[in-house]
Every structure is written in C-alpha cells, then in structure tokens.
Amino acid sequence: MTTTAFRGGTIVDQSGERTADVVVDDVTGSIVAIGPEAPVDADVSIDAEGCLLMPGFVDLHVHLRQPGNEAAETVESGSRAAALGGFTAVVAMPNTTPCTDSAAVVREVMGYGKAALCEIKPSAAITVGRDGEALAPMGELVELGVRMVTDDGTGVQDAQLMRRALEYAGSLVVEDGTSIVLSQHCEVTALSQGGVMNEGAWSSRLGLGGQPAEAEELMVMRDIALSRLTGVPVHMQHLSTAGSVALVRAAKAEGHPVTAEATPHHFTLTDASCSSYDPVFKVHPPLRTQADVDAVKQGLVDGTIDAIATDHAPHTVDSKEQPFDQAPPGMLGLETALALANTELGLPMGRLVALLSTTPARIAGLGDRHGGPIEVGRPANLAVVDPGHEWTIDRAESASLSTNTPFHGRPVKGKVRHTVFNGEPVVVDGRATR
C-alpha cells in the first residue's frame, strides 16, 4: 500500500473552496483523509501550496483511434495525454476501424483500457457501421457498460430512424440508475456536403467550399423536437454556431431534456484562422465567425452549454500535410483544454469544475466515481492545478502520437501539475509516471 498526501492546496468542488491536505491510497483507490493537516502519515508527500485540488476532469468526446489507426493514437498514448491534461475519464468515440457497433469491439476497447492512465469509457454507434441505415444492438452493448451512443462524425440523417433510436434508448433499464444518452453529431449532410470550412466571407475569399451554420442548426432543431416527442434525453455534440446555442437555450427554458457540449477550439478560434490554408485549422464542425465564438462563450458562462469536451482528434503528420480540402478534419485537445478554458473564459474555478468534471461525469454516467465531491471514502480521481502558471503550448511536448494542435505557440495560463487516478498519482510535477 502507498499513500500520497497533497499538502497545503485549496480544494475546489461542488461545496466550494477550502484549504486542506488530501491523502489518497492507491490500493483502495480512495481518499483516506482530508483536513487542515490531515492526520495520516503518508508514504509520499507532495507540496500543493498555491494549487487547486479539483475532481478529475471527464471528457465526453475523445478519438483514441484504436482499433484501426494506431499510427495516429492508441488508447495508451491517448490516456497519457488525457492524464497530463487532468482527465481521469474519457468517453471514446466509436468511429474506429472496425466501428464500435458490436460487443466484440466494445470488449476490445475495454481491454485496451485496462492499462490506461485514466478510465476509458467506450461509446457505441447508434447505427450499424455508422451508416445511418439500421440501429446497432444497443441493448446488448448497454449490458457491457456502454452508456453513450453516437454516430459521431456523421449525424443520423433519417428523422424516423433517430426517433426509433431515442425510443429504443428510452426503453433500456440500467440497474445502476444511469440513463442511456444519445449523443448527436448535428449536421445535415445535404447542406454541408462539399464544404471544408465555415460558409461565409472567408470561404468566399479563400475559394474553399463552405458549410453553412444552418447545416448544424437544422439538426439541433430536429433533435430537440424528437426529444420533446419521445421524452428521451439527447446530447448535442460540439455546438459551434450562435443559432445552435440559442436553440438549446430555448429548449432548456421549456424544460426539455437536452444537454450540450462545446470544444475549446470553438470558443477560441475563428474561420479567419483558415486564411493560411494550414490544414491544422480544418475541423468538423468548422471554425465559425467571431459572433459564433462569442455566443459559445456566453453559452458556457450562463449554463446553456453543460460541458467542455475536447473532440481530441489525432492525425498523422502525413495525413495533415495534404492540401486543405483533402486533409482530414480534427485537432488535438486533451492536454490544453484546462489552460484554454482558464485563459479565455474568465470563469471562476468552481464553474470550470462543473464544465470539465462534475456535469460531464453525470452525463456520461460516471458520477459515482468521477466529478467529485472531494470527500473521505470517495474514489481518488483528482486533478491538481496551478491556476497562475503561464506557459506556451508546444506541439513537440505533446504526449499524443500526433502533433496536430492549432494552438502551437499560444501563451496560456493554468497548468495541471498532478493527476490522481484511482488513488495512483499518474502525473507528478507535470510528467506522467508510466
């Protein structure tokens, strides 16, 4: 048994802020003591003075590429990047090869996750092969522990099929009391097809095909209506437009069971970044206008948007060096999410804990072991953050197997110092321990 004490830090969780030592145990995986000077003699003591001890972060939207594209990322390398970013749990997207639409592939991903530096929670596809034609065997996959289903990368285009998916999910009974969440990539492909960036002044100037905001907003509107019709919750992935934020805000005001996430790149970057024709700025949904960025920020501030999710999407150097219109969309996000949110949003740390940890843990059905509160007996899944540390993002220092971050060279404030997963310090002083 090894116990580790974090001394002199400030706890930030749902109950507020307080200065206290926190002692964790890597055998029981739990918090064993909390106090001004925790009365447990620990095997290891770590100075956390000036730092904030938070519940570990939970990412609802991560691409780990395994199985099928291990050159870009593996579950192990992705989990290391997650731990360095303060994440103790991530939901792995199903657009792998083969697609995560069967019990065999779910078990395979779970197997990879056994040696990971954070909890790997596989999501599963809504439809077989993510082809949008036949529903995947949700009941069987839920029995294995899947709690979120999505065809991420492709929205379910058929409204009747989406209605059936919601009704199917709503009929499933989970013994632990968590609900099944249908997570939708909101995009009407009839409108977005051929577009590689946001449709607007910059796409016209650059001569690149554009995706109109309405391609996203029409599906947001449709799925809010279907959620209202069926009474089944729906989660909107990576909102990127002012119209989408307004639709979700109105739906929540009417009491509909709708949740939403936003990515760091959609509250920090605009479509003007694409003026360099650098494919590192190509993402799906695309970077939008400043007005959209401002609306996403406001949605995070006022609670319309429930969670910050990275949509961490690694790609090999060769694939991202193709011309802009041919390169795959996607950006890295796990190691920089906290710093970007802390730098750009101007929110109190308690609100960032809600956006990065507590609420996504609840949405993902992980609230029993992630998202806090920080109490004796609770699972020891923690992030220790130095909120005042100023640093510059450097793609060469990424733990991911890929380097496609659009934030290379960007100065930020706030750094994850230590991460504890199931009582084990997997990151100490900014370095992974395994």
C-alpha positions in Angstrom: 0.0 0.0 0.0 1.2 3.5 -0.9 -0.4 6.6 0.4 0.2 10.0 -1.0 -0.5 13.3 0.7 -1.1 16.6 -1.2 -0.2 19.3 1.3 -1.3 22.9 1.5 -3.6 23.1 -1.5 -7.1 24.5 -1.9 -9.9 22.1 -2.6 -12.4 23.3 -5.2 -15.5 21.2 -5.7 -19.3 21.4 -5.6 -19.2 22.5 -1.9 -17.0 25.5 -2.6 -13.3 26.2 -1.6 -11.3 25.2 1.5 -7.7 24.8 2.3 -6.8 21.2 3.3 -4.4 18.4 2.9 -5.7 15.4 1.0 -4.4 11.9 1.4 -5.1 9.1 -1.2 -4.5 5.4 -1.2 -3.5 3.5 -4.4 -4.8 0.2 -3.1 -8.3 1.1 -2.1 -8.3 3.8 -4.8 -9.9 6.2 -2.4 -9.4 9.4 -0.4 -8.5 8.3 3.1 -8.1 11.6 4.9 -8.8 15.3 4.5 -8.0 18.1 6.9 -6.1 21.3 7.6 -3.2 19.0 8.4 -4.5 15.5 7.5 -3.7 13.2 10.5 -2.5 10.3 8.4 1.2 9.7 8.0 1.6 9.3 4.2 4.3 7.4 2.4 4.8 10.3 0.0 4.1 14.0 0.5 3.7 16.4 -2.4 3.6 20.2 -1.9 0.4 21.6 -3.4 0.6 25.1 -1.9 -0.7 27.6 -4.4 -2.5 24.8 -6.3 -6.2 23.9 -6.6 -7.3 20.3 -5.9 -10.2 19.5 -8.2 -12.2 16.5 -9.1 -10.5 14.9 -12.1 -11.8 16.0 -15.5 -14.2 14.0 -17.7 -14.1 14.3 -21.5 -17.3 13.3 -23.3 -15.7 13.3 -26.7 -12.3 11.8 -27.5 -11.0 9.9 -30.5 -8.4 7.3 -29.5 -8.2 5.7 -33.0 -7.7 2.2 -31.7 -8.6 -0.2 -33.2 -7.6 0.6 -36.8 -5.4 3.8 -36.8 -2.8 3.2 -34.2 -0.3 5.3 -36.1 -2.3 8.4 -35.0 -3.1 7.4 -31.5 -3.6 4.4 -29.2 -5.7 4.0 -26.1 -2.5 4.1 -24.0 -1.0 7.2 -25.6 -4.3 9.0 -25.6 -4.8 8.2 -22.0 -1.4 9.6 -21.2 -2.3 12.8 -22.9 -5.6 12.8 -21.0 -3.9 12.4 -17.7 -1.4 15.2 -18.4 -4.5 17.4 -19.1 -6.1 16.5 -15.8 -8.6 14.0 -17.2 -9.4 10.9 -15.1 -12.0 9.6 -17.5 -12.7 9.9 -21.2 -15.5 8.7 -23.5 -14.0 7.0 -26.6 -15.8 7.7 -29.8 -16.9 4.7 -32.0 -15.6 5.8 -35.4 -12.8 3.2 -35.2 -11.9 0.5 -37.7 -13.9 -1.7 -37.3 -16.6 0.6 -35.9 -17.5 0.2 -32.3 -21.0 -1.2 -33.0 -20.7 -4.7 -31.6 -20.0 -6.4 -28.4 -16.7 -7.7 -29.7 -15.3 -4.3 -30.4 -16.6 -2.8 -27.2 -14.8 -5.6 -25.3 -11.6 -4.9 -27.3 -11.6 -1.2 -26.4 -12.3 -2.1 -22.8 -9.3 -4.5 -22.9 -7.0 -1.8 -24.1 -8.3 0.5 -21.3 -7.1 -1.9 -18.6 -3.6 -0.5 -18.7 -4.6 3.1 -19.4 -3.7 6.1 -17.2 -7.4 7.1 -16.9 -10.7 5.4 -17.2 -11.7 4.6 -20.8 -15.4 4.5 -21.3 -16.3 3.3 -24.8 -19.3 4.8 -26.5 -21.0 2.8 -29.3 -22.5 3.7 -32.6 -26.2 4.4 -32.9 -26.3 2.6 -36.3 -24.5 -0.3 -37.7 -21.3 0.8 -39.2 -22.4 4.4 -38.6 -24.1 4.1 -41.9 -27.4 5.6 -40.8 -29.5 2.7 -42.0 -30.0 0.1 -39.2 -29.9 0.5 -35.5 -26.9 -1.1 -33.7 -27.8 -3.6 -30.9 -27.9 -1.0 -28.1 -29.4 -3.3 -25.5 -26.5 -5.8 -25.8 -23.9 -3.0 -25.7 -25.5 -1.4 -22.7 -25.3 -4.7 -20.8 -21.5 -4.4 -21.3 -21.4 -1.0 -19.7 -21.9 1.4 -22.7 -23.8 4.5 -21.5 -23.5 6.8 -24.5 -24.2 6.1 -28.2 -23.3 8.3 -31.1 -22.6 8.1 -34.8 -20.0 10.9 -34.2 -18.6 12.2 -37.4 -21.9 11.6 -39.1 -25.2 12.8 -37.9 -28.2 10.4 -38.2 -29.9 11.9 -41.2 -33.1 9.9 -41.2 -35.6 11.5 -38.7 -37.7 8.4 -38.3 -34.6 6.3 -37.6 -33.5 8.9 -35.0 -36.9 8.7 -33.4 -36.6 5.0 -33.2 -33.2 5.3 -31.7 -34.4 7.6 -29.0 -37.4 5.3 -28.2 -35.1 2.3 -28.1 -32.7 4.1 -25.7 -35.5 5.2 -23.5 -36.8 1.7 -23.1 -33.5 0.4 -21.7 -33.3 -0.1 -18.0 -29.9 0.3 -16.3 -29.6 -1.2 -12.9 -27.3 1.5 -11.5 -29.8 4.2 -12.2 -27.9 5.9 -15.0 -29.7 6.7 -18.3 -28.6 6.0 -21.8 -27.5 9.1 -23.6 -27.9 9.6 -27.4 -25.2 12.0 -28.4 -25.7 13.6 -31.8 -23.3 15.0 -34.3 -25.5 17.7 -35.6 -25.0 18.1 -39.3 -27.4 17.9 -42.3 -25.1 16.5 -44.9 -27.3 17.6 -47.8 -26.3 21.2 -46.8 -22.7 20.6 -45.7 -21.6 18.2 -48.4 -18.5 19.6 -50.3 -17.8 22.2 -47.5 -14.4 22.1 -45.8 -14.8 25.3 -43.7 -17.5 27.7 -42.5 -19.5 29.2 -45.3 -19.1 32.9 -45.2 -16.8 35.8 -46.1 -13.6 33.8 -45.5 -14.6 30.8 -47.5 -15.5 33.0 -50.5 -12.2 34.9 -50.1 -10.2 31.7 -50.0 -12.1 29.8 -52.7 -12.9 26.9 -50.4 -16.3 25.1 -50.2 -18.3 26.2 -47.1 -20.6 24.5 -44.6 -23.4 26.9 -43.6 -24.4 27.3 -40.0 -27.9 26.1 -40.9 -26.4 22.6 -41.6 -25.9 22.3 -37.9 -28.8 24.2 -36.6 -31.5 22.3 -38.6 -30.4 19.0 -36.9 -30.2 20.7 -33.5 -33.8 21.9 -34.1 -35.0 18.5 -35.3 -33.5 16.5 -32.4 -34.9 18.9 -29.8 -38.3 18.3 -31.4 -37.7 14.5 -31.4 -36.6 14.6 -27.7 -39.8 16.5 -26.9 -41.8 14.0 -28.8 -40.3 10.9 -27.2 -39.4 12.3 -23.8 -35.9 10.9 -24.1 -32.8 13.0 -23.4 -30.5 14.0 -26.3 -27.0 15.4 -26.0 -25.7 17.8 -28.7 -22.1 17.4 -29.6 -19.6 20.3 -30.3 -22.0 23.2 -30.7 -20.4 25.8 -33.0 -23.0 28.4 -34.0 -24.9 31.2 -32.3 -28.1 29.7 -33.7 -27.4 26.3 -32.1 -26.7 27.9 -28.7 -30.0 29.9 -28.9 -32.0 26.7 -29.8 -30.6 24.8 -26.9 -31.2 27.7 -24.5 -34.8 27.9 -25.6 -35.3 24.1 -25.3 -33.9 24.2 -21.7 -36.1 27.1 -20.8 -39.1 24.9 -21.9 -37.9 22.1 -19.7 -36.8 19.6 -22.4 -34.1 17.0 -21.5 -31.4 18.5 -23.7 -27.7 18.8 -22.9 -24.8 20.2 -24.9 -21.0 20.4 -25.1 -18.6 22.8 -26.7 -14.9 22.4 -27.6 -12.0 24.7 -26.7 -11.3 25.4 -30.4 -14.9 26.6 -30.9 -14.6 29.2 -28.2 -11.1 30.3 -29.1 -10.6 30.3 -32.9 -12.5 31.7 -35.8 -12.7 30.8 -39.5 -10.1 33.6 -40.2 -7.5 31.1 -39.0 -8.1 29.2 -42.2 -6.6 32.1 -44.2 -3.2 30.4 -44.0 -4.6 27.3 -45.8 -3.0 25.3 -43.0 -5.0 22.0 -42.5 -4.3 22.1 -38.8 -7.2 24.5 -38.7 -9.6 22.2 -40.5 -12.1 20.7 -38.1 -15.6 19.3 -38.2 -17.8 21.2 -37.5 -15.7 24.0 -38.9 -14.4 27.0 -37.1 -17.0 29.7 -37.3 -17.2 33.5 -37.0 -16.4 35.8 -34.1 -20.1 36.2 -33.4 -20.4 32.4 -33.1 -17.4 32.2 -30.8 -18.9 34.9 -28.6 -22.2 33.0 -28.4 -20.5 29.7 -27.5 -18.6 31.5 -24.7 -21.8 33.0 -23.4 -23.5 29.6 -23.5 -20.7 28.3 -21.3 -21.0 31.2 -18.9 -24.8 31.1 -18.5 -25.1 27.3 -18.3 -26.8 26.7 -21.7 -23.8 24.6 -22.6 -23.2 21.9 -20.0 -19.7 20.7 -20.7 -16.4 21.4 -22.3 -15.4 18.4 -24.4 -12.2 18.4 -26.4 -13.2 16.3 -29.6 -9.5 15.3 -29.4 -8.9 14.1 -32.9 -5.3 13.0 -33.6 -4.0 12.6 -37.2 -0.6 11.5 -38.6 1.7 14.2 -39.9 1.4 12.8 -43.5 -2.4 13.0 -43.5 -2.5 16.5 -42.2 0.1 17.7 -44.7 -2.3 17.2 -47.6 -4.0 20.2 -49.2 -6.6 21.8 -47.0 -9.6 20.4 -49.0 -8.2 16.9 -48.9 -6.8 16.7 -45.3 -8.9 15.0 -42.6 -10.6 17.3 -40.1 -9.6 17.3 -36.5 -7.4 18.8 -33.8 -5.7 17.7 -30.6 -7.3 18.9 -27.3 -6.7 16.8 -24.2 -3.5 18.5 -22.9 -4.6 22.1 -23.5 -8.3 22.2 -22.5 -7.9 23.4 -18.9 -5.4 26.1 -19.9 -7.5 27.4 -22.8 -10.7 27.5 -20.7 -8.9 29.2 -17.8 -7.3 31.7 -20.2 -10.3 32.5 -22.5 -13.5 32.2 -20.5 -12.8 34.3 -17.4 -14.9 32.0 -15.2 -14.4 31.2 -11.5 -12.7 27.8 -10.9 -15.9 26.4 -9.4 -17.6 26.9 -12.7 -14.8 25.3 -14.6 -15.0 22.3 -12.3 -18.7 22.0 -13.3 -17.9 22.3 -17.0 -14.9 20.0 -17.1 -15.7 17.5 -14.4 -19.0 17.4 -12.4 -21.5 17.8 -15.2 -19.8 15.7 -17.9 -19.3 12.9 -15.3 -23.1 13.0 -14.7 -23.9 13.0 -18.4 -21.6 10.0 -19.0 -23.0 8.0 -16.1 -19.7 8.2 -14.2 -20.8 10.4 -11.3 -20.3 7.6 -8.8 -16.5 7.7 -9.2 -15.7 10.9 -11.1 -16.7 14.5 -10.8 -16.4 14.8 -7.0 -17.2 15.8 -4.3 -13.8 15.5 -2.7 -14.6 13.6 0.5 -13.1 10.8 2.6 -14.2 7.4 1.1 -14.8 8.8 -2.4 -12.8 7.4 -5.3 -9.5 9.3 -5.5 -9.7 10.8 -9.0 -8.2 14.2 -8.8 -6.6 17.0 -10.8 -4.2 19.4 -9.1 -3.9 22.7 -11.0 -1.6 25.7 -10.7 -4.0 28.4 -11.9 -1.4 31.1 -12.2 1.2 29.2 -14.2 1.9 30.9 -17.5 3.3 28.7 -20.3 3.3 28.4 -24.1 1.8 25.5 -25.9 4.4 23.5 -27.8 3.3 20.6 -30.1 6.7 19.0 -29.6 5.9 18.3 -26.0 2.6 16.5 -26.7 2.2 13.0 -25.3 -0.1 12.2 -28.2 1.4 10.2 -31.1 0.2 13.1 -33.3 1.1 16.8 -33.2 -1.9 18.5 -34.9 -2.7 21.2 -32.4 -3.8 24.5 -33.8 -2.6 26.2 -30.6 1.2 25.7 -31.1 3.0 28.9 -29.8 -0.1 30.2 -28.0 0.5 31.6 -24.5 -1.9 30.4 -21.9 -2.4 30.4 -18.1 -3.1 27.5 -15.9 -1.3 24.1 -15.7 -2.1 20.7 -14.5 0.6 19.7 -12.0 -0.6 16.4 -10.8 -3.3 13.9 -11.7 -4.5 11.0 -9.5 -6.4 8.1 -11.0 -7.9 5.5 -8.6 -5.5 6.7 -5.9 -2.4 6.4 -8.1 -0.5 9.6 -9.0 -0.3 9.1 -12.7 1.1 12.6 -13.3 3.5 14.2 -10.9 5.0 17.6 -11.5 3.7 17.7 -15.0 5.2 14.3 -16.0 3.4 11.0 -16.5 4.7 8.4 -14.1 4.1 5.5 -16.5 
